[in-house]
Amino acid sequence: MPQSQLHIIMPVKDSIELTEKAIRAVVSSGHTLCVYDDNSLTENALRLDELAEEIGINVMHISELTDHPSPNYRLVLQLAQEQALAEDKHLVIVESDVIVQPNTFERMVDEVQQDVGMVAAVTVNEEGEYNFPYHYLRRLRYRFLTKKTINTKKRFSFCCTLLTNELLHKADFQQLDPTKNWYDVTISHWSLALGFRNLLMLANPVLHFPHASRPWKRLKYTNPLLYYWRKITQKKDRI
């Protein structure tokens, strides 16, 4: 399998202005993109269809496949795994609040080896500082590693992450827990349990605007009591 072959997806939920920037960044890098629209508002879903005609992205509306309420990340991952395996490609997940660079994907592919399960581009803010979910990298001991790719067992995120074809062959996404909402932690743990290495590229940054599509999650930082109240009583944000 040519390592340059990637199946790139972007799960989308409203936040259409930032989403459009994220989409255009992927397309500008020369790659094909499949967008999974997870029950966006009608006008935003229509804008995605317009972009499909304008710049050639593929748009799949989850509402045409299931009446399950958003988020439908489990279904998206299952469909994406099936397609990537059918195409014999690596799977790359780019979230709709992430702006990639022109060479982001090529640099990720360069890190793929037989024992690698996941490769993630580090996330930064507009000032170039590490931000969520890799904000722990701001600690002093990481300042000397800015040109490194590190093998880590810490939490991985799907902000901009490559799941290798080898991992896709061994990890069955049909087994993902349907009671959860997000699966980046689950799958990164699966990767390690299967004997793979998970690599975080500190010198391959992508611009991240955390929780743009689900702004209520920012309560975790501004009003944590209200965040956890909603998380528990409304069964939200199950990881």
N, C-alpha and C positions, 0 to 999 in steps of 0.2 A: 504494500500500500504506500503510495507516495505520501510522505509526511506533510506535504503542502496542502493536501486535501482536508478540508474542514467543513463540518456541518455546523453553522453558526446560528444560534437562536437568540431571540430576545422576548421574554415575557413582558407584556405591557398591560398597565392598568391606568388609564387616563394620564394626567400630567403631560398633556399632549405637546406643549412647547418644548419641554426638555426632552421628551421622548423622541420628537422629530430630530433634534440635534444629535441624540445618541444614534438614531437610525442612520442619519446622513454620514456620521463619522465612520460607521462600519462600511457603508457602501463606498465611501470615498477611498477606503483602504484597498478597494479592488475585490472585495469578497461578496458572495451571495448571502443574503440574510433571510431567515424565516422568522416572522413576527407572530407571536401567539397573543391575541387580544383576549384578555380575561375579563369580559363583561364591562368594557369601558362604556361611558355614556355614548348615546347614539351619534352625536356630532363628532366625537373623537374617533369612534369606530369608522365613520364615514371618511374622516381625514386619513386614516390609515389606508383605506381602500384607494383614495386619491394618490397617496404616496406609492402604492403598489403600481399604479398606472404610470406615474411620473418617473420613478427611479428604479423600478423593477424588483422591489422586494416581494416576497411571498407572505401573504397575510392569512392566518387561520383564526377564525372567530370561535372561541371555545363555546359560546352560547349555541352554536350549531351542532355541538357534539354532546353537551350535557346540560342539564338544568341545575347542576350542583352550583351553589353560590361561590363567588370568588372568596379566597384564592383557590386556584386549581393547579397549583404547582406540581402536584403528584401526577396528574394526567399529562401535563406538558412534558415532564421529564420522561414519562413512559413513551409518549409519542416520539419525542426527540431521540431517545435511545434506539427505538425500533428503526427510525429513519437513518440514523448514523450507521448502524450496523448493516442495514440494507445497502448503503452506499460505500461501506468499508472505509469510514472516515472517523477521525476524532470528533468529539462533540465539544463545542465552545459555547458557554453561556455568558451572554453580556446582558446585564440588567439595564433597565430603561433610564436609570439615573447615573449612567456611566458614559463618559466620552473617551473613546479609544484614540490612540495615536496611529498614524499611517502604517507603522511597522510593528504594532503591538502583537499581532497574531504570528507573524513570521518569527519574532523573537521567542514567543512561547513554544512554537514548534521546534525550534533549535534545542530546547531543553528536553525534548521527549526521548526517552530511552526505554528499553524493554521493561525495566523495573520501576518505571514512573507511572503513577496512577493519575495524579492531578498536577497541573501547573497553573498557578495564579499570578496575575499581575497585581502589584501592590496598589492600593488606593491612596490618593492624595487630594487635598483641597486646593483651592485656587492659589494659595500661597506656596504650594509644593510640599506641604507638611503631610506626613502620614495621617490619615483619618480613619473613621469607622469603616470596616471592622478591624483594621490593622493599626489602630492608634497606639497600641502597646509598644509599637516599634519606636516611639518617640523617646523611649528611655535611652540614657547615655550610651549603653553598651552596643546599641544598634547603629550609632552614628558612624562607626568605622566600617560598616558593612554595606554601604550604599551601592557598591559595584558588585555585589554578590547575589547569587541565587542560593537560598538557604533551604535545607531539608528540615521540615518542621512537623511536629506532631500537635501544634497548637491548632485552634479552630480555623477552618477555612471557610471562605464565603464564596458564593457564586457571582459576586460582582462582575468579575471578568476572569473566568476560569476555564481551562481546557481539561476535559476528561478524556483520557487516552482510549483508543480503540481497544487496547488490551484490558483496561478496566471495564469497559462496556461489555466485553465478552464474559466477564466473571461476576459482575454485580447485576442482579436481577431487579430492576426497578419496579417490577410487578409486586415485589415484596415490601415496598415502602409502606410505612404505617399510615393508614387512611385517616387516623385521628389527628395527625399533625398537619401543620400548614407549610412548613419550610423544611428542606432536606439537605442543606449544605453541610450541617454538622454530621448528620447520619451518614451521608455518602462519603465524606472525608474519613470518618471512622471505619467504614467498610473498606475503603482503599487501604488503609493501614493494616487492618485485620487480614486482608488478602495478600499481604506481604509487599505492597507497593510503597514507594516513597512519594510524599507530597511536597512539591517544590513551590516556594514563594519567591518571586523575582523582585528584588528590591530596586533594581535598576531598570525596571520596565513599568513605570507608573501610568495609571489611568486616572482621569479626573472624576471624582465621585461626589454626588450631591445626595447624601444619605436620606432614605425614606421619602423621596420626592413623590412617589406614586401612592404612598400610604402615610400621609403626614401625621396621623394620630400616633404613630410609633415614636415620634419625636418627644412625646410626653415622657419617655424613659429618661430623658436628660433634663427636661424642664419641670416636670411634675411626676416624679416616679411613683408616688402613692396612687395617683389617678391612673397612671399607666398599668400598674399591677392590679388595681381594682378592675379595670376593664379586661385585662388579660385573663383574670380568674373568673369573673362573673359572666363575661361574654364569650369566654373560651377562645380568645384571640391570640394570635402570634405564638402558636404552639410549635416548638422546635424539637 
